[in-house]
Amino acid sequence: MRYKVFVVDSSRRVICAAKFDCIDEQAARCRAEQMYGEHDVELWESDRLVANQICRLAAVS
């Protein structure tokens, strides 16, 4: 599956983005978690927000 990760600042503006393929959502979450630093990270599959990371990845219902 194709996923997108957006690193966003405190105003939710995109600082950088990356696209990658992962076998499943759990693998994509692990990969996105590696990108976490000083800024929040959002994980998307197509137009569906899968998770956002503030301190840890939090599932979006």
GINORQUI-V603868 format. One record per residue. N is the residue number from 1. RES is the residue in three letters. PHI is phi as a letter, one per 30 degrees, with the letter a starting at -180 (NA if undefined). OMEGA is omega in whole degrees, -180 to 180 (none if undefined). D_CENTER is the distance of its C-alpha to the mean C-alpha in Angstrom with 2 decimals. Layout:
n;res;phi;omega;d_center
N;RES;PHI;OMEGA;D_CENTER
N;RES;PHI;OMEGA;D_CENTER
//
This chain:
n;res;phi;omega;d_center
1;MET;NA;-180;13.99
2;ARG;c;179;12.05
3;TYR;b;174;8.25
4;LYS;b;175;6.61
5;VAL;b;176;3.98
6;PHE;c;172;5.74
7;VAL;c;-175;7.39
8;VAL;b;178;9.72
9;ASP;d;-176;13.11
10;SER;d;176;15.06
11;SER;c;-180;16.20
12;ARG;i;174;12.76
13;ARG;d;-178;13.71
14;VAL;d;176;11.48
15;ILE;c;176;12.54
16;CYS;a;-177;11.11
17;ALA;b;177;9.08
18;ALA;b;174;9.09
19;LYS;c;177;9.92
20;PHE;a;177;10.78
21;ASP;c;175;12.69
22;CYS;b;-177;12.56
23;ILE;d;180;15.36
24;ASP;a;-176;13.64
25;GLU;d;-180;10.76
26;GLN;d;178;11.62
27;ALA;d;179;11.54
28;ALA;d;177;8.08
29;ARG;d;179;7.04
30;CYS;d;-180;9.50
31;ARG;d;179;8.45
32;ALA;d;-179;4.98
33;GLU;d;179;7.42
34;GLN;d;-178;9.74
35;MET;d;-177;8.18
36;TYR;d;178;8.67
37;GLY;b;179;11.97
38;GLU;d;-174;13.84
39;HIS;c;176;11.16
40;ASP;d;180;8.44
41;VAL;b;175;4.73
42;GLU;c;178;3.29
43;LEU;c;-178;2.42
44;TRP;b;167;6.06
45;GLU;c;-174;9.20
46;SER;h;179;11.86
47;ASP;c;-179;12.37
48;ARG;c;175;11.07
49;LEU;d;-178;8.33
50;VAL;d;-177;7.51
51;ALA;a;170;6.14
52;ASN;b;-174;5.83
53;GLN;c;174;6.87
54;ILE;c;171;10.25
55;CYS;c;175;12.28
56;ARG;b;177;10.78
57;LEU;d;179;8.12
58;ALA;c;-180;10.09
59;ALA;d;176;10.70
60;VAL;c;-178;11.33
61;SER;d;none;14.81
//
